[in-house]
Amino acid sequence: RYPSISNYNGVFGGKPHLKDTRFTVADVLSAVCIYNGVRDVSEIYQKRYTEDQLKDAIRFARDFLLESLETK
């Protein structure tokens, strides 16, 4: 569902992060808020992270939050 996201237990204790990086989904959300958007974050981090990777992290967080709000 989220090709850019990994939550392997051996990295960050299973916290979701961009695959093959040390940049967590929480880091992505913080950076997007601080730097006013995905494009700016991608440029600030010298294109280390693609816009697609960053958007995947945002989608992951959105879906996680929406699923958490659902009543069972």
N, C-alpha and C positions, 0 to 999 in steps of 0.2 A: 504493500500500500504506500509506503514511503521509502523509495529506493535510496535516498541519501541518508537515512537515519539508521543508527545501530543502537541497541541497548544491551550489548554483550556484557555479562556480569563481570568479566575481567577488566573492564575499562570503566572508571568512575563508579564502580559498584553497581553497574547496570543502569545508571542514569542515561537517558537518551541523549545522543550526541551525533554530530555529523560524522559519517563513516570515515575512518582513517585520519581523524583529527582529534584534537583535544578541545574542541569547541562544542559545548553542550547546547541543547535546545534552549535552556534558560539563558545562556550567554547570547544566543541569537536574538531572543526576545528583548533582552536588555539593550543590546546594541542597536536594534531597530528603533527602539524608543528614544535612545540618546541621540542617534545620528539621523533621525527623521526619515527612515525608509531603507528598503532593501538595496536599492541602487547605491546609496551613499555608503552603506556598510560594506558592500562588495568593493567599492573603490577605496575606502579607508583601509581595508585589510589587504590592499594591493592585489586584488583579484585572487587571493588565496581561496576564497569561497565564492562559488558562482551564485548568481541570483536564483537559479533553480534549486540549489542546495538550501539556501536561506528560506525560500518559499516553502520547500518541503518541511523544514523545521517548524515554520509557522502553521502549516496545515496540520502537522502532527499535534502541536500544542492545542490548536483549535478543536480538533476532533476529540482529544483527550478530555478537554474541559467540557465539551458538550456531552460526551458520554458520562462524565462524572455527575452532571446535573440531572440526568434522566432518573426518574423514579422507577423503582422496580415493583 
